[in-house]
Amino acid sequence: MEQTQKVKLEKLLHYNMTCIGGFMGTCAICGFEGNFASAQTGNIMSLTKELVGGDLFQVSLRLGALILFCLSMAVSFLIKRFLKPDMERLSLMVDGGCLLLSLTLPEGIPAIIRLYPVFIASSFQWGTFSGAGGYNSASIFTTNNLKQCVLSWTQYVLDREEAMLDRAWFYTWTVTSFITGAVTGCISMLDMGNKGIFIGLAMILLAELICRRKNKCIRREQDQMDKNPRQAAAL
């Protein structure tokens, strides 16, 4: 029972984080001059364009975003390996703090610099929330999730395997969550300006509540295993 509840909460947390990923994506695009801070493909394309055009100032700004994104991935990995904190809750704190920092930075500075905190948060989240229920899935962008969704449904139609149906629904809800977050981010930023970031903070708070409940479920499961070593050995 606890195992089933844990998996459900794990998936629910993943969908919530994917929703946050979509929110941060359109938050950046709508509120920060069309820049997408949740991945490096667009940033590197813009960097090469500015390099060919000879705008070294813009090149330096784009290069700064690239370096911060890479450093954040490395720091996330090192913290997880050597300090072993609750990475999920730490990532939520990083998301919230970085969104607030982007909100408080003065609008007179270049938009890409005001997005530096979001580059950090996205990279940190990517290294922490990378799937659920045994499925690999990024929570900050959705191209591969869409691919897995289409292929899973295609394979299910051909083979009628129940395992593939579960996989198809997982990726369907993941893509749906991302789109929901993206729409919410777009509406929030266009209607409320940069204060729309507070809607994203509400999503992060909800994720924190789910995370706490999931951790309680894990602790109860561990307590049951400690009381029944034979059952733990069987698992």
Residue pairs with C-beta under 8 A, 6 or more apart in sequence:
2 217
2 220
2 221
2 224
3 221
5 217
6 214
6 217
6 218
6 221
7 132
7 133
9 210
9 213
9 214
9 217
10 132
10 133
10 214
11 132
11 133
11 170
11 173
12 210
13 88
13 129
13 132
13 207
13 210
13 211
13 214
14 129
14 131
14 132
14 133
14 137
14 139
14 174
15 173
15 174
15 177
16 177
16 203
16 206
16 207
16 210
17 125
17 129
17 139
17 207
18 137
18 139
18 142
18 145
18 174
18 177
18 178
18 181
19 177
19 178
19 180
19 181
19 184
19 203
20 95
20 125
20 139
20 181
20 200
20 203
20 204
20 207
21 38
21 122
21 125
21 138
21 139
21 140
21 141
21 142
21 178
21 181
22 142
22 177
22 178
22 179
22 180
22 181
22 182
22 183
22 184
22 185
23 181
23 182
23 184
23 185
23 188
23 199
23 200
23 203
24 37
24 38
24 95
24 99
24 118
24 121
24 122
24 140
24 181
24 185
24 200
25 36
25 37
25 38
25 140
25 141
25 181
25 182
25 185
26 181
26 182
26 183
26 185
26 186
26 189
27 99
27 118
27 185
27 188
27 189
27 196
27 197
27 200
28 35
28 36
28 37
28 38
28 115
28 118
29 35
29 36
29 186
30 185
30 186
30 189
30 190
31 189
31 193
31 194
31 196
31 197
32 102
32 111
32 112
32 114
32 115
32 118
33 111
33 112
35 42
35 43
35 46
35 111
35 112
35 115
36 42
36 43
37 43
37 65
37 115
37 118
37 119
37 122
38 118
38 122
38 140
38 141
39 122
39 140
39 141
40 65
40 66
40 69
43 62
43 65
43 66
43 69
44 62
44 66
46 58
46 62
47 59
47 62
47 63
47 66
50 56
50 58
50 59
50 62
51 59
61 110
61 112
61 113
62 112
64 112
64 113
64 116
65 112
65 115
65 116
65 119
68 116
68 119
68 120
68 123
69 119
69 120
69 122
69 123
70 123
72 119
72 120
72 123
72 124
72 127
73 123
73 124
73 126
73 127
75 124
76 87
76 91
76 123
76 124
76 127
76 128
77 127
79 85
79 87
79 90
80 87
80 127
80 128
86 215
87 128
88 128
88 129
88 211
89 208
89 211
90 128
91 124
91 125
91 128
91 129
92 204
92 207
92 208
92 211
94 120
94 121
94 124
94 125
95 121
95 124
95 125
95 200
95 204
96 201
96 204
97 117
97 121
98 117
98 118
98 120
98 121
99 117
99 118
99 121
99 197
99 200
99 201
99 204
100 197
100 201
101 117
102 114
102 115
102 116
102 117
102 118
102 194
102 197
103 194
103 195
103 197
105 113
105 114
105 117
107 114
107 194
122 140
125 139
125 140
126 138
126 139
126 140
129 139
130 136
130 137
130 138
130 139
131 137
132 170
133 170
135 148
135 167
135 170
135 171
137 144
137 145
137 148
137 170
137 171
137 174
138 144
138 145
141 178
142 174
142 175
142 178
142 179
145 171
145 174
145 175
145 178
146 171
146 175
148 167
148 171
149 168
149 171
149 172
149 174
149 175
152 164
152 167
152 168
152 171
153 168
153 172
155 161
155 164
156 164
156 165
156 168
181 203
184 199
184 203
185 196
185 199
185 200
187 196
188 196
188 197
188 199
188 200
189 196
189 197
190 196
192 198
192 199
224 231
225 231
225 232
225 235
226 232
